[in-house]
């Protein structure tokens, strides 16, 4: 269940996403593993929420529930005021138009150029002319410092450049919400910091709601307006990372010692 002394649940009108008493288990009857146990939380509009926790704690499950790729065993998953759990396929596809997704590893198509990768959502989901698509892609290339790389293929790009192209593609349909799945996997510390700075600038300029699933702790906390920590089916919500080592829950304090290291020791 949700909890934590620092938890703030925004009013419905200020929340982009809400989970209400959501449970999700996997496995066969008698050996089912409950990943989420009646969890409730909200993702505030126009802010950045970071979801963290150990391997197998349900971070990616939450993203799949938000996109309707999984259905919960019980509870509601609301995008705005619409419960996607009860939606039919057509209505769910409409809601998905609100989202941009930056997948782990960027998930670029190797056979397509940078330009073609970025233009793909526009070709598939809009009726824009070729000229309009070229103009929109060119503008995004400039914003993300990719100008001059249009004709390169993913194999010719560094890890950081691939992340930029993945973000550019995720932003093409002007999403209200952008989901990031382990966005800095495989990057060195310097490149990770540059990508985080890019995320911050882009989110502030465009004003979308960001949800970031990451194991890159505590570095990723610098981006967060809200932090959700998952552990054994439960979650705790913090709006200040410095409060985490002071949690009344032993498992949260242990988490702080293990992954925040000197931060926790210093406090």
N, C-alpha and C positions, 0 to 999 in steps of 0.2 A: 504494500500500500504506500501511497505517497506520504512524505513527511519531511521533517527538517525544520530547525528553528528559523532558518532564513527564507523559508518558502513563501513565495508570493504568487497567488493565482489571480491573473488579471480578470477583469470583468469580461463577459462574453464578447462585447462589442470591441474590445481592445485586443482580442486574441485572434491570431491567424489560424491556429490549430489547437484543439482541445482533445485530450484523452479523458474519458469519464469511466472509471471503474473497469478498466480494460484488463482482461486476462488472456494469456496465450500459452499453450502447452504443446509439446511435440513428443512423439513416440507412440508406442502401442499401448492399448489399455492395460493397466496394471504396472506399466513401466514408463509412464508419462513424466516428462520433465517440464515443470512449470517455469517458463522464462519470465513472464510478467504476471503478477498476482494482484489483480484489482487496483492497478495504478491509475492515478489521476494527476494530470498536470496541464498547463497551458503554455503555448509558445506566443509571446507578445508580438504584435505587428511591428514591422520595421526594425526589429532588434535581432541580435545574434544569439542563438541558443546553442551551447555545446553539450553534446551527450557523451559521457565517458563512463568507463567501467572496464572490468577485466574481460578477457576472452570468453565468449559464450554467455555473457550476461544479458544479451538482448538488444544491443545497440543497433545493429543492422535490421533486426526484426521490427524495431520502431519505424525505421525508414520505409520498410516494405508495407507496414500497416498504414502509414500516412499516404502512400501511393495507391493503396488498394490492391497491392500484389499479394497480400495475405489478408485473411479475415480473422478477427479475434474470436476466441471461444465465447466471450461475453463482453459487454460494454459498448461504448460509443466512441467513434473516431470522427470528430467534427472538423471540417475545413470551412472556416467561416461559421455559418449556422447550419451547414448541411452535413448529415451523417452519411459518410461514404460506405459504411458497413451495409446499409440497406439499399444502396443504389444499384440500378441495372447497369449494363455495360455502357450504353450510350451516355447516360448521365455521368458515369465515372470518367469516361473519356473527356467530357467537357471540363470536369474539375481538374483533370491532369494537365489541361492547357494552362493552368495557373502556375505550374511547377517548371523549374529548370533543375537538372540534376548533373552534378559533376561526379562521375563514377570513380571508384578506386582505379588508379592506373590510367585515368582519362578516357579509356575505352574508345580510342579513335579508330577509324577504319584505315587499315594499312594501305589499301589500294586507292584511297582518295587523297588529294592534296589538302593542304591546310585550308585553302579557300573552300574546297568542296565539302570538307568535314563541317566547317562552320555554317555553310549555306544549306546543309541537308535538312534541318528542321523547317526552314522557310520553304523549300521545295516540296516537302511532304505535307505540311500543315497549313499553308497559306496559298493565296492566288496571286501573289506578287509577280510582277513581270521580271524578266532577267535583269533589266536595268535597275529596278527597285531592289532586287536581291543584292546586286553588286554594290549598290550604294550603302545598304545596311551593313553588309559584311565589311566593306572598306572602313566605315565609321568605327565598327567594333575592333577591327585590326589596329586602328590608330589608338583607340582608348587603352588597349591592352598591350601596346608596344610590340605589335606583331607585324607592322608594315614592312614589306620586303621579303616576307617569308611565305607569301600566298601560294607559291608553286612548289613548295617543299612537301615531301611526304613525311609521315610520322617517324620513319626510321632515321631521317636526317635531323631530327630534333633532339635537344637535350631533355632531361626529365622535367625541368622547370618550364621549358617551352611547351611541352605536351600539356602540362596543367593549364597554361594560359589558353591554349587552343580549346581544351575541354571546357574551360569557363566561358570562352567566347561563344562556343556552340550552345551552352546552357542558357545564355542570355539572349539568344536571337529572337525568341518569342515574347520578350518583355515580361518575364515571369514575375508574379507577385511574391513567390516563395522559391528559394533556391536551396536544394539539399546537397550536402557535401559528404561523400562517403570516403573516409580516410584519405583526405585530399593531399597529404604530404608523404604518403608511403613511398619509400625509395629515394627520397631527397636528402641531401646533406644538410647540416644545420644552417649554413649560410643561405642556401636556396630555400629552405623551409621558411626562414625569416622573411625573405623577399616575397614569397608567395603569400604569407600571412599579411604583409603590408599591402599587397595587391588586393587581397580579399577585403581588407578594411576600407581602402580607398573606394573600391567598386561599390561596396554595400552602402557606404555613406553617400556616394554620388547618386546612386539609383534608388536607394530607399527600400529595397526589397527585404523580406523576412528571410533570415539565414538560419538553417539548422545544420550543424556540423557534427558528424560522428568521427571521433578521433581517439587514437591511443597515445598521441603526442602530448603527454602531460609532463610538467605543467605549462609548457610553452603555449599550447592552444588556448589556455585560459585567458591569455591577454586579449583575445578577440571577443570574449564572451560578455554579454549583458546578463546572461543567465546560464547556470551550469546544472545539468541533471546527471546525478551519479546513480548508476544501476548496480545492484548487488543482490543476488539470490532472489530475484522476482520483485524486489522492492526498489523504490527510488527515493532520493532526497534532492531537493532543489535549493540552489544557492544563487544569490545575486552578487556575491563577493567571494572570490576564491580564498582570500585570507581567513575566512570564517571556517573553512573546511576542517583544519586541524583541531578546531575547538568544538566539533560536533559532540553531542552527548552519546552518540552511538559508537561502540567500540570498533565495529567494522569500518566505519568512515575514518576514524582516527588511524586505524591500521593502514587503510588505503593511503592516507596522507603521508604516513611514515614511509611507505614503500615507493610511491610514485612522485611525491613532492619533495622527498629527501630533505635537503638543507632548508627548504622553505618551512617545512613542518618543525625541524629541529630549532630553527631560529626564533619561531614564534613563542 
